[in-house]
Amino acid sequence: MNHPKDCNLLLAEYDRHHPVRHSVEKLHFTGTGKHDVYNITAPFHDGSKLYIAGRVETRKSEDSIVAFFQKDGRFWRLDERLPVLPLQDPFVTRINGRIVVGGVSVYKTGTMTRTWRMVFYTGESLQSLRPFFQGPKGMKDVRMMQLPDRRMVILTRPQLGHAGRGKIGWCIVNRLDELSDRRLIDAPLFQGQFSSDEWGGANDLHLLRNGRIGVLGHIAEFDGKGFRHYYAMLFTFDIRTGRHTPMEIIATRKDFLPGPAKRPDLKDIVFSGGAVRSGKNLILFAGTSDVEAQMLVMDDPFLKYETG
């Protein structure tokens, strides 16, 4: 079994070999008043219109919604005609031609302890979204993508026990109605990815030209003061064998423009929302410091995995 590289080693490798960065800019949203918009998806089409889904909340709260913003010149404008979902940290994909939106639902148990689970919606369009599945209690960062043979690859992120603070698992399902708590909980974990004190999850999946799955995600750690540090990372894997490439950090907070933080312990946060591959570049859309959304253009680090 491969031994995991911790964040210190991954950061040292990143400092030596990080992708070339070309540009960075903050995204600007309208229609939300004084609310922050962060932890966004990559842009996607609903019909002829271009949208981003984003986490929306006030600076002093983590009670959030997910809303949809339409491209409007230099800005992303809140589309008030579309549903507002009681979620955090959205993702968007398409399954059988239908749009699928997922995110984290935070709720209180009978003991008033806050916990969370993934909730998924689907529809012919954003206007017609309806919930169709909720994942197991305590699991965030479930992601899915349809394969060319119409099966779905699912990435999971259990916690506790053998999964520690959060590790990534995977499984294949033939149909969405095969999703169940047990299927996600029992999904095998990728080995050798996270040390015992660190955690991470998948954020966005890409089908590479050679059939491998490219995974954009995050890896995170606490420092000695209890401050969180999140970094954008990626790896690839083969669905025939489950074998995966080593994780590599592709962006840190210093790659983005300076800005405010929600709290002092959240200054060093990059939460990978999604990415667009364009020619030889990768455009990374990310939340920074739990306040803002930014876009970073870099050399595409997936390209080197598309041979062989």
Helices and strands as residue ranges (DSSP letters): H 7-17, E 21-26, E 29-30, E 36-38, E 44-46, E 49-57, E 65-72, E 75-78, E 88-95, E 98-108, E 114-123, G 126-128, E 130-134, E 143-146, E 152-156, G 161-163, E 169-173, G 176-178, H 181-185, E 199-207, E 213-222, E 228-237, E 248-251, G 253-255, G 264-266, E 270-278, E 281-288, E 292-299, G 303-305
